[in-house]
Amino acid sequence: MLARNAEALYWIGRYAERADDTARMLDVTVHQFLEDATVDEDRVSRQLVRVLGIPEPPADQPLDLRSVTEVVAYNRDPGSGSIAATVASARENARGAREVTSSEMWECLNATYNGLAERERAARRLGPHEFLNYIKNRAAMFAGLTDSTLSRDEGYRFMLLGRSIERMDMAVRLLLSRAGDRANAPTWVTVLRATGAHDTYLRTHRGVLDATRVVEFILVDRLFPRSVIHALTTAEDCLNAIEGGREGRLGTRTEAQRLLGRARGELEFLAPGELLDDLQRRLLALQELGQAAGEAVTARYFHVTPYVAWTDARARGDIDTILEGEL
């Protein structure tokens, strides 16, 4: 597969997942504002912006429900990290990789992008949930079309790899925002809802809400598809498939495989109950490993080095000597 197509598919997976996760987090925050009048909107809004990695407005510009929605959801500036900008980036990558995506995938992304303006106008009248629910539904549709219309070749693996790395990163970011909360704080319900884990968690643990169990569920539950350990395992499987399942005599062959395996190993072999011990340090380490793995994937598969650097020979003045020798 061409490196440019592989890179486009990888980033389509990441952008689609980022738009979905951002919409989930903002939707939970909006409901928190509406349900609890005592919430400090500026503090919670700035916390959300920091978690998402979006540039934070100056301190003299307080954030509230309306302004944080403008920043996180509707901002169309490229590179802003907002939902609208992320959907636009996913569509742009898909437009450049039409030969390796299905028509249904392209039509889904294109229709989603073209429907943003109408949904934004409706959300300004009826509330942000109209826009955020649209993004979540379209992201689910795109994921379903990807799984049902794309062959399980390298292209699919690159897209799934991007989705998995982004999913792991966003879950870790969300947990980092709550790492210092009390074990019985009601904000852990917010974490479950933001990751789409609320109903599944309640069924699994019979309605018992406990910070340790919440963290364990989101980090190391192997059956929940949005958990960190599930995302890491999926990303490793994708890399193994891309590399042809080959391992060197000394183990993994690529830096990305090593980093993802290290991140998975740090979670997989922890004793029960140890996750909350120094949770912030552990999450920061996971975030760094995920970012390094993404950079390693980019360096290995997407940056192509030319086979012959002719300019080096000319710069040294050796080209004349080479030509004379051939004559």
N, C-alpha and C positions, 0 to 999 in steps of 0.2 A: 504494500500500500504506500502511496506517495506520502511523504512527511507532512505536506500541507493539509491533506485530507485527514490524516490521523490527528493532527493538531486541532483541526476544526471540530471533529467529532468529540474529542476530549473536552474541548471548551464548551461545546453545546451541552454535554452532560453536566458540566460544572455550573454553567449559567442557569440551566433549567432547574437544577436542584437548589441553587442559591435563591432564585426567585420564589420557589415554593417555601423554603425554610424562612425566608424573610417575611413573607406574607403570614405565615403561622405565628411568628414571634410578634409582629405588629398587631395581628388580630387579637391575641391574648392580652397585649398591653391596652388596646382600646377597650376591651371588655372590663379590664381592671379599673380603668378610669370611670367607666359608666356605672360599675357596681359598687364602688367604694369612694365616697365623696371625700374621705380623709387622706387619700393618696396624694403625695407631693408629685404633681405632674412633671415639673421641671426635672426633679431628681431621677424619676423613673425613665423619663424620655431620654435624658443624657446617658443613663446606664444602657438603654437599648441601643443608642447610636454608637456607643463605645464597643458594645458586644459585636455589632455588625461591621465595625471597622470603617464607618462613614465619618467624614470630617465633622467634628463637633462645632456647633455655632458658638460665638463668643459668649462669655458669662453674662454680659449685659443684654443678651437677647434670650429671655426665658422661653422655654419650650412648653407647649401645652398639646392637647389632643389634636388641634388643627395644624399647628406648625410642625409637629413631629411627623404627621401623616404626609405633609408636603415634602419634607426632607427624605423620608424613607420610602414613600410609595410613588409620588407623582413626578419627582424631579427627572427631567429628560436629559440633563447634562451628561455627556459620555464620561464614563469613569467615576460617576458620583456614587455608585454602589446601590442606588435605589432600585426598586422593583422594575419600574419602567425602563431604566437604563439597562438593567440586566436582561430583560426580555428582548430589547433591541439588539444587544450584543449576541444573544443566542440566535436570533433571526439572521443577523449579518453573517455569522459563521455558517449557518445552514445554507444561506444563499450561495456561499462560495464552495460548498461541498455537495451540490445537488446530485452529482453522479454516484455518491456513496450513501445517500439517504433515500428513504422511500418517499413517494409523492405525498402519502398521508402525513408523514412527519413534517415535511415542509409546509403543507397546507395548514397544519395545526399551529405551527409557530407563526406563520404569516397571518393567519386569521386572528391569533391571539394579539399580535402586535397591532394590527389594524383596528381591533376592538378596544384598545386601551383608552382612546379619547372618549368614546361613548360611555364606557364604564366609569371613567373618572368624573364625567359630568353627572352621571346618576349617583355616584358616591357623594358628590358635593351636596346633592339634594337630600339623599336618604341616609347617608352615613358611610364611613369607610368600609364597613363589612361587605357592602355590595362589590367594591373593587377587589378586596382581599379574597373573598369567596370565589370570584371569577378567576383569579390567579391560581388558587389552589386546585380548582376543578380543571383548568386547562393544563396545569402541570401534571395532574393525574392522568389526563387524557393523553398527553404527549408520552409519558412513561409507558402507558399501555400500548400505544401505537408502536413505540420503539421495540417493546418486547414481542409484539405480535407480527411485525412486518419486516424486521431487519434480520438478515442471516447472521448466524452465530460465528462470524468471521472476525478478522482483526478489527474491522471498523466498529462492530458491536462491542468488542472488548475495550477499545479505547473510550467509547462513550460511557460504558458502565464503570470503567476505571475513574473517569472524571467525576461521575455522579457519586461514587463511593468515597473518594477523597474529600469532596466538598461536604458530603453528609457528615462524615466524621469531624471535619473542622467546625461545622456549624453547631453540632451537638456539644463539642468541647467548649466552644465560645459561650453557649448558653449556660452550661454548668459552671463555668468560671464566674459568671455574673452572680451566682448564688453560693459560691464556695464558703463565704463567711456567715451565712445565715444559720439561725438556730435549727437544731434537728427537728423541732416540732413547728417550725414557722409555716404559715399557710402558703408562702411563696413557692413551696415545692409542688403544689398543685399547678401553679403557673408553668413550671418546668415541664410537667407531664403533658399539659395541654399544648404547649408550644412545639413539642416533639411528636404530637399525635399519639402519645402513649397512654393517655389518661384511662380510657375504657379498658384497654388491654391490661394495664397495670392493676386496675381494680379487680378484674376477673382473676388475674394470676395470684394476687395476694389477699383476696377476699375482703377488699375494702380497707385494709389496714394501711394508713398513710404514715410512713416513716422515712426520714431523710436517707438513712443507710440503704434501705430497700429501693428507694427512688434512684439513687446514684448507681447502685448495682444493676438495676434494671436497664438504665440508659447506657451504661458503660459495658457491661459484660453479659447481658442476656443474649444467648445465641439464637433464640427463636424469634426475637423481635427484629424485624427487618430494618428498623431505623436506629438500632443500637450501634455504639462505636465498634464493638468487637465484630459485629456482623459486617459492618462497612469495611473494616480492615481485612477481614477474611476474604470478602468479595474482591477487594482491590488486589490482594495477593494472588487470588485465583486468576484474575485477568492478566496480571503480569506474567504468571507462569505459562498461561496459554499463548500470550504474545511471544514469549521466549521459546516456545515449542516444548515446554516441560523439561528442558534440559537443565541440569545442575552440574557445576564444576566439581572437581575432586575436593575442593575446600568449601563447598556449600553453595549458597546463592551466587549468581553470576553478575547481578547488577546492583548498583547502589540503592535504587528505589526498592528493590525486593528486600534488601538488608534493612533499610529503615522501617518499612512497613512491618516486617517480621519482628523487629525489635519493639516497635510500638505494641503489636499484638502480644508479644511475650510478656511485656511489663504488666499487662492487664490479666492475661490468661492464668498466670501462676501465682497471683496474690492469694493469700489466705483469706477466708471469709471474714468480713468485718474490718478489713484493713484499708478499704478504699477511702474512708473519711479521714484517715490519718494523713495529715499533710496533703489534703486534697488539692489545694491550689497549686502547690509545686508539681504534683503529679499531672494535673491538667495542663499546666504550662509546658511541661516536658512533652506531653502528647501533641500539643499544638505545634511545637517546634519541629517534632519529628514529622508531622503531617505536612508542614510547609516545606521542609527539606526534601521529603519524598516527591512532592509536586515539582520542585525545582530539578530533582534528579530525573524525573520522567521527561521534563522538557529538554534537558541537556542531552539525554540519550536518544530520544526518538524524533525530536522536532528541529533541532539545530544541525543542519547538514554542513559538514566541512568539505570544501572542494578537494578533489583528488590530487590536483597538481597546483602548487602556488607559483605560477610563472613569475610573478612580480618579484619574488625573493631572488631568483637568479639574475634578473635584470638589475636589481638594486645592488648586488654584489659585483656586477660587471663580469659575471661568469658566462653570460650568454654568448659573447663573442668567442670565448675559448671553446665552448661546446660546439659552436658552428664550425670553427676552424678544424676541430678534431674530426668532425663528420666529413668535411671536404678532403 
